[in-house]
Amino acid sequence: MGIKTSIVIVSIAVAIAVSVVAISTDFGGSSPDDEGSLNKKAWNDVWSERYNDGNEQYPARLLVLGNADGNDVIDGNDITVIESLIANGYNYVEDFMADANYDGLIDSADIERTRELIDYNGYKGMAYYFNCGFEIAGYDMSRPLHTSNILTQTLEMLCILAPESIVAVDDRCSNGDVKGANPQGTYWKEYASVIDYSKMGSVGSHKSPNVERYLQVATEYGDGYLTAVMNAKDAQNTGYMEKILKGQSRVQIVRVPSWERGGIANGMLTLGFLIHKFDRATEWVEWHDGYYNDIMQKVSELTDDQRKKVAIAVLGDTDISTLNEFQMNYTTSGEWQGLKRMGVIDVGGDYITKHSPGGIAYGAWEVALSKESFIAMCKEAGGLDYLIGSIPGPYNVSPINPSKLPAKDYMDKVQDFLNKSCGGATLQIIGWEYATGPNDLMYYAMLANVLYDWGYDIEKIVNESLQWMGVYGEGEYQWTFEKIKESSLLPYDI
C-alpha cells in the first residue's frame, strides 16, 4: 500500500533540496496563458517537494478547487475570498484552491465556476481536485457513475457512499465468483452482504493495473463508463494509467485519500462531492468528527510525563507471512500518521529519521528493520512502552480465514521477542483494515484506551461504523464487533 523501503541497519542517504519561493503574479507583458503556465509550474515545483515531507498534510478536507476558504463546503464565502484575491493580489502556490477552473489564474472565471459548484448535486461539468499524490486532477461530473476499487479502504468508502455504483473489484477484494479474478485471501467477506460478487467484473491486481482490462470492465459492466477509485500513483508506480487513458472518456481515475496520511475525512468529502454523494459524505464526516475530535481534544491536554514511547509495525499482511524482520510504518502510512496524532514519543519514526540523514525519497509507507536494528532502536530510545502491531485482520486471519494464522499466533511470537530482547514492551495487535480508512476510529479509540486509559466504548464505535457500511448484523457475511473482535484486536478487552 505504498513505497516499501528495506534496510537492515537503517542507513539511507537521499538528498532532497527543497526551495520554497514566494510566487508573484506580476509577469509583465506575458500573456494570460503564459502566466497560468508559469503559475502551475511554480505550484508543482513546491508541492511535489512538500509531498516528500511526511509531516505535510492536505490543504483542506474538501479538496475540490473552488473551496477557496478551505472549509468543508463550497458556498458564497468562497466567492468572497476569490473576489478579495482578485482585488488585492494572490500567491498562486498558496492560494491555488481558489482556481476553480484550474487555468493557473485566479480571476472572474473562477467566480463563475464556483457559483456552478455550489450546486454540487446539479453540477454536470469538470471539477478539479487536489489528489492524494499532491497533484491536481480533473473529474467530469457529468458521466454516469459506475465504480471500482483498489484495496480494502476504497471499497469501504464506496460501500458507504454509493454501493449501488460498484461494478468491479480488484483481486484483493475478489472471490471465486468474480470472472477472471485472482482472489487474495478472504477480504471479500467484509462486503459480501452489500456486493453481489456474481455480477462483479475484475480490475485485476492493485500492483499492476492493466488499462485494457479497465476499458473492458467499463464496456461490459459499466455501460461504457468506469470511475476507478485508486491510490496515489507512486503507491505501486501506476502513473502510466492516466498517460495511456488521456483523451478518452470511458475510464476516469480518482485518487483520493483512503489510507494515505490518515486523510479519510479528506477522501470521503472529496469523493462524495465528485460522485454526487456529498450529502452522504458530510453526514458520515460529522459522525466521524464526533469521536475523533473528542479524542484529539484530550490529546491536546496531555502533559509531557503522560506521553508514551511507542512504535508501530506491520506484523503481517498479504505479502508477509513470517516475522523475520519488522516492517515499521512510516511517513505516508495512515497508521504512522494516526499514531503521531495521539501525542506519543515516536520511537520508530525518530530512529528511522535519525539513521536516514537525507530522508526517504517520496516518503515511505513502511521501512524494514532487522531484529538487530529493532533492538538497537529500543536501546537508543531508553526503552519502549508499547509496540502497536498490525495484522491482516479482521477478515484475512483465522478463524474468518481458516487457512491463515490467528491473531494470537502473531501476538505470542512478537511478545516473546519483546520480552527477551526489548525489556518487555507491551504489544497491542490491531487489524490494519480497521487502522486506516472509514473504520479507523477503532484504531484511535484503541490507542486512547491502551495508552491513556480513557475508556472509549470500542464496541459501540465499531458497530456504528459497520452500520454506515451497511454490513452490520447477525446474518451470513454481516458483522458486529463481537464477531470480529478476536481477529481485529488483541487484547480486545480494552
Secondary structure, DSSP 8 states (H G I E B T S, - for coil): ---EEE-SS---------------S--TT--HHHHHHHHHHHHHHHHHHHHH-TT---S-SS-BTT-TT-SSS-SHHHHHHHHHHHHH---HHHHGGG-TT-SS--SHHHHHHHHHHHSTTT--SEEEEE-TTS-EEEEETTS---EE-SHHHHHHHHHHH-GGGEEEEEGGG--TTSTT----TTGGGGTTTT--GGG-EEEE-SSS--HHHHHHHHHHHSTT-EEEEE--GGGTT-THHHHHHTT-SSEEEEE--SSGGG-HHHHHHHHHHHTT-HHHHHHHHHHHHHHHHHHHHHHHT--GGG--EEEEEE--BTTB-S-SSEEEE-TT-HHHHHHHHTT-EEHHHHHHHHT-TT--TT--SEEEE-HHHHHHHHHHTT--SEEEEEESTTTTSBTTSTTS-BHHHHHHHHHHHHHHHSTT-EEEEEEGGGTSGGGTHHHHHHHHHHHH-----HHHHHHHHHHHHT-BSSSTT-B-HHHHHHHHEES---
